[in-house]
Amino acid sequence: MITLGKLSVGILLTATTLPAIADIVMGVFPRRPISVTHKAFTPLANELEKQLGEKVKLVIAKNFKEFWKGVKSKKYDLVHYNQYHYLLSTKLGYKVILANEEFGNKQIAGSLSVRKDSGIKTVADLKGKTILFGGGKKAMGSYIAPTAILKKAGLEAGKDYTVKFAKNPPSAVIGVFNKAAEAAGSGNVILKIKGVKKKVDTTQMTILAESDTFVHLPWAVKGDMSADKSKKIQTIMTSLKGTPGGDKILKSAKVTNYQVVTDADFAKVKEITKFAIGEDL
């Protein structure tokens, strides 16, 4: 007890009154099955935790709908999602800091894939067919970009082809292989993904058409994250390549590197989105 004149001030410090160190919540969209995604990004979360000196909590939503709820509620401090997600999230204050490099490529494209024995040789041949898109209507590489391919060929959803959705891009391709639909909408690297190769004979599938290329899948931070912490995360992730531990982390995350990007790198994404679904973001 400290007495200052007639004023007595009691000072008591307990564990409950000390400020707690907040977790950095790292959200990753369900581009692949949950168990695969969790295993892929746990090493990266652990490395960030080690170098930042803060707890990093990895959160994988069960589906795209639940993931987007997390983005809208600003649940994620660091988030990995698709390009369209990023454009929408800028209104929530999210700031892009990085993008993937996969299979040595800094850009990606949407694609339509079919069975080689389907008799489908051109996009026009998809008229009257069912197309299975991976994810949902917010999926950039597996719905919006493939829709742009179809629209460019003069095909309109509902009128010229039937739209169906799979849980994620791999499921879309697997579904088409098993003849649940005639074509799959996904990113153009889909037939290279090991998880897909394990489930189906990808040599029996082919990419029918690809969209224009655009910047790869981004990483962004919540608007209230300090510039210093954001920069640290950016530096940690771009410094992984070429180090024994770092190369293992990249391999686990199924990327070949991380690249620094800014909002200006999303001009083509905005162009494709406006053409395909009429949104001017």
Secondary structure, DSSP 8 states (H G I E B T S, - for coil): -EEETTEEE-----TTTS-----EEEEE--SS-HHHHHHHHHHHHHHHHHHHTS-EEEEE-SSHHHHHHHHHTT--SEEE--HHHHHHHGGGT-EEEEEEEBTTBSEE-EEEEEEGGG---SGGGGTT-EEEEES-TT-IIIIIHHHHHHHHTT--BTTTBEEEEESSHHHHHHHHHTTSSSEEEEETTGGG-HHHHHHS-GGGEEEEEE---EE--EEEE-TTS-HHHHHHHHHHHHT-TTSHHHHHHHHHTT-SEEEE--GGGGHHHHHHHHHHH----
